[in-house]
Each structure stands twice: as structure tokens, then as C-alpha cells.
Amino acid sequence: MTSSDVSNLDVSVVIAAWNAADFIQKSIDSALSQEGVQVEVIVVDDASEDHTADIVKSYQDERVVLIRAEENGGPGAARNLGFVAARGDWIAVLDSDDYFLPGRLSSLLGKADEATDILLDPVVEQQFGREEKVPFFKQGELPADELTLPYLVSTNLIFTNIKSTGYLKPVFCRRFLQEKGIAYWSEVRIGEDYYFLAACLAKGAKARMAEQSGYVYTIRPGSISRTMNVENINVLLANDVRFLSEFTLEEESIRAQKFRTRNLNRGRDFLQLVRFIKGRQVLKALKLVFNSPGCSLLLWLPVRKRLLGY
């Protein structure tokens, strides 16, 4: 890519990849085929044990950049490497097993004005190995125009019918990230995208929401985003404490955070209760229900899922 191309570079697409040889080509191709925008695709190979790097190197396209991490640092650490190397006006996050629909980036950039720092669009889901794509959010489940911090916090919950905005994959203004000094918490491997987006909003970012879906989220068996456990929730609670210590929030965001904390605590207690029940630890189960009566109500979830399918 020549220096003149760099000066006109619209979007740097950053793909954090670990053992992604079986599916990363579709992700890269979807980014390279975006029309109406100048892109570069930065793949950060997070010390893969397969031939992910070889696939990336096979591209005879100067728009594709490979960065190889010396050791596995997780998705946040890998994205930090990609963000530092990015040269576009905007940075788009793309998971290695997901892909963009045609025209996604040009459509999003068309929504931006001088006050816009983040661009978002609804995602569609696709089961790995299948062709059918299903909208993740129904009509009215996302804000019509701007995504705020209180909305983000209050919609990132567990064991509720509220669709998590943590699945959104934003496009960030690179200048905003640089001016505010925002980076991923490199050691965080659960909810790293949520905390990054929350940090941006806490720093005053204006996040505009588009109506049209352009990001395909692939549901893979065993995904940590779909299989929470007690330890995962404890990590989230600890990271929430860290977030509150690093950012000064307005009252509405504080209320949303208190609601989220109660939700995470109840979810953790529910999963611990299930462990006690399966282990036939009756006394421990009864004590937990006494101290956290709300968690026992979630025992209805498995029944509801079986009867109603959700």
C-alpha cells in the first residue's frame, strides 16, 4: 500500500485470531470486498497452534497485514496490537469466525458526522456450518439513534430476556481512541469488548446506531459468551469494581450499574445453587436460598427453555 493510499485509508479492520485456520478466510474476504471504502485488514495471530498465520500470509494483497504475537495474550491484548498498527480513520473490530455483509462499512460511515466517535449496527446470528441468518435484535430492542452508557450497562445482564448489547461490534474513530488513551484491558478475557465500549462511553464518546444489520455473528459450540459459570461471573463482578474505580459515572449510569451488579450476583448464586443441588449438598443449598432467595426463582429457566424453547 502506497503512502497516498494510506492518506485515504477509511477503515482498519482488526481481526484477533487464535487457531482460526478453519474459518478466518471468510472473515478476511468479507472485509476486503467492502465497496465504497478504502480498507486495510490487520490480522493479529495470537500465538496460534495451527496454520492461521500461513493462511493470512497466502494473501497476495498489500491491504492484508499480519502481526504475530509472541505469546497468547487473549483477544483484548491482540486487539491492542492491531489498534496500535491501524492507520485508517476508523477501526472496525471483526472476530475471526464472523464476517461483514456487503456494504456494511460504507453504510456505517455514511451515518457519521463530526460529533460521531462510534458507529454501531444490529448483528445477525448464524449457527456455525449453516446458511440461515437470523436477526439477533427484534424491532425496538435497540435505541433508535444513540447508544448511551446507562443503556449499555443495563442491557448487559445474565439470565434475563433482555438482549445483550455486548454482542454489538462497533466501528471506532481512531482519533478519539488516541486522544482519550483508551485500550483494552489486556488481561481480561471475559467481556473485554463490553468494558472497552463502556470505557469509550464513560470518556464521552458519541455512539450512533444504524438500523440496517451488517455484522454476522457466528454461534460456535462451547463459546464462553454462551456458557457462563460461577467463576466467569466472579471475574465480571471484579472487573466491574475496577471499572467503577477508574471512571466517574453520572447518576443514571450508577443506577444502571447497581442493577447490573444485583443481576450478576443473583446469577452467580443461581449457578452455585445448581452446583449444590447436583452435588446433593442440601444444607448448603438451603443456606444459599435463605441468603439469596431470588436465585431460586431462576430454577424455572431450564423448565422454560424446555417448554418454550428460550
C-alpha positions, 0 to 999 in steps of 0.5 A, a space after each residue: 500500500 502506497 503512502 497516498 493510499 494510506 492518506 485515504 485509508 477509511 477503515 482498519 479492520 482488526 481481526 484477533 485470531 487464535 487457531 482460526 485456520 478453519 474459518 478466518 478466510 471468510 472473515 478476511 474476504 468479507 472485509 476486503 470486498 467492502 465497496 465504497 471504502 478504502 480498507 486495510 485488514 490487520 490480522 493479529 495471530 495470537 500465538 496460534 497452534 495451527 496454520 492461521 498465520 500461513 493462511 493470512 500470509 497466502 494473501 497476495 494483497 498489500 491491504 492484508 497485514 499480519 502481526 504475530 504475537 509472541 505469546 497468547 495474550 487473549 483477544 483484548 491484548 491482540 486487539 491492542 496490537 492491531 489498534 496500535 498498527 491501524 492507520 485508517 480513520 476508523 477501526 472496525 473490530 471483526 472476530 475471526 469466525 464472523 464476517 461483514 455483509 456487503 456494504 456494511 462499512 460504507 453504510 456505517 460511515 455514511 451515518 457519521 458526522 463530526 460529533 460521531 466517535 462510534 458507529 454501531 449496527 444490529 448483528 445477525 446470528 448464524 449457527 456455525 456450518 449453516 446458511 440461515 441468518 437470523 436477526 439477533 435484535 427484534 424491532 425496538 430492542 435497540 435505541 433508535 439513534 444513540 447508544 448511551 452508557 446507562 443503556 449499555 450497562 443495563 442491557 448487559 445482564 445474565 439470565 434475563 430476556 433482555 438482549 445483550 448489547 455486548 454482542 454489538 461490534 462497533 466501528 471506532 474513530 481512531 482519533 478519539 481512541 488516541 486522544 482519550 488513551 483508551 485500550 483494552 484491558 489486556 488481561 481480561 478475557 471475559 467481556 473485554 469488548 463490553 468494558 472497552 465500549 463502556 470505557 469509550 462511553 464513560 470518556 464521552 464518546 458519541 455512539 450512533 446506531 444504524 438500523 440496517 444489520 451488517 455484522 454476522 455473528 457466528 454461534 460456535 459450540 462451547 463459546 464462553 459468551 454462551 456458557 457462563 459459570 460461577 467463576 466467569 461471573 466472579 471475574 465480571 463482578 471484579 472487573 466491574 469494581 475496577 471499572 467503577 474505580 477508574 471512571 466517574 459515572 453520572 447518576 443514571 449510569 450508577 443506577 444502571 450499574 447497581 442493577 447490573 451488579 444485583 443481576 450478576 450476583 443473583 446469577 452467580 448464586 443461581 449457578 452455585 445453587 445448581 452446583 449444590 443441588 447436583 452435588 446433593 449438598 442440601 444444607 448448603 443449598 438451603 443456606 444459599 436460598 435463605 441468603 439469596 432467595 431470588 436465585 431460586 426463582 431462576 430454577 424455572 429457566 431450564 423448565 422454560 427453555 424446555 417448554 418454550 424453547 428460550 
